Amino acid sequence: MNDDLATITLEANGALIDYLGETAEIAMGPPYTVERVRGVAAERWPAAVGLISQSACARGDTLLADDDPVSDGETIVLVPPVSGG
């Protein structure tokens, strides 16, 4: 295994559960950012690329920006947009 790879657990919500399941793991190289998490997830689940790109990302209850760093072993929550009426 490559020592430069970080393992990130994704916690899916809403419609993303249909693609990723409730949780999924990805391994990614640098840069270790939220934007890279989205990119790796989109490559792994191409059918969900639209939802992934529109989803908010959070660490616990804290929303993250695309340039926020992520660390090996972290859980990132993916929160897709919600529509209703």
Buried (B, 14 or more C-beta within 10 A) or exposed (E): EEEEBBEBEBBBBEEBBEBBEEEBEBEBEEEBBBBBBBBBBBEBBEEBBEBBEEBEBBBEEEEBEEEBEBEEEBBBBBBBEEEEE
